[in-house]
């Protein structure tokens, strides 16, 4: 019979590896680390083009000031949420 390890033992979501491997900390160890921020332009999320073939005309887009901003996802926050749920 194969012994199954819990996912927390297989996945290295923490800032320090628990399995004793030599790879050390993963670098995602603080908020606002530019290497672990994902910036998504609002215009990419809410882009709604017209589709003339089916007669679809989108609603008016959000104001330009809003469309020029970014949605920022900090992967440290995601990591900490996963760690707290294990």
N, C-alpha and C positions, 0 to 999 in steps of 0.2 A: 504494500500500500504506500502511495506517495504522500509524504507529509507536506501540507500546504502551509506556507508562511503567511502571516497577515500582511496586507498591502503596506502597512506602515514600515515593515521590515524590508520590503522590496523597493519601495519608492523612496527617494531621498528628497523629501519636501523641506526638510529642516535646513538650518544654516550650518550645521555640523553633521557629518556623516556618522550614523550610529553603528555602522558595521565595522568600524575600525580601519577602513581603507585609507590609503595614503592621499586621496584626492583632496581632503580637507574641506574647509568651508566652501560653500557654493558662490559666495559673493553677494547674494541677495540678502543683506543683513541689516538694512536700514531703509526707512522711508525716503522717497525722492531721489533714489540713486538713478542717475540718467540712463544707465545700462539696463535697468529693469522697469522702465516706464514705456507704456504703449500709448502713443498719441494718435487718435483717430479723428480726422476732420469731420465736423458735424455735417458738412455738405455731402460727404460720402455716405453717411448714415441715412440722411433724409433726401437723397437724390430721387426724384420722382419724374422721370421724363414722360412727355406725351407719347402716346402710341396711336398714330393716325390710322393704322390698319383696322383698329377696332373702335375708333372714335373716342378713345380715352384722352381726356384733358385733365391734368392734375390741378389740385387746388393751388392757390397762390403759395409760393415758398415762404419759409420764415424770413424775417428781416435779415438783410445782408450782414448786420453786426453779429447776429447769432450764427449765421452760416459761416462766418470767418473764424469761428472759435474751434477748439479741439475738445474732445472727450479724452481724458487721461485716465488710464488704468495703471495703478501702481501694483506691480506683481508682488511686492513685499506684503501688501494687504491681502492679496489672494493667498499667498503662502501661509500667512499667519492664520487665516480663516481655516485653511485645510488642516494645519497643525492642531488647532484648537478642537477640531471635530474628530480627531483620531482617538 
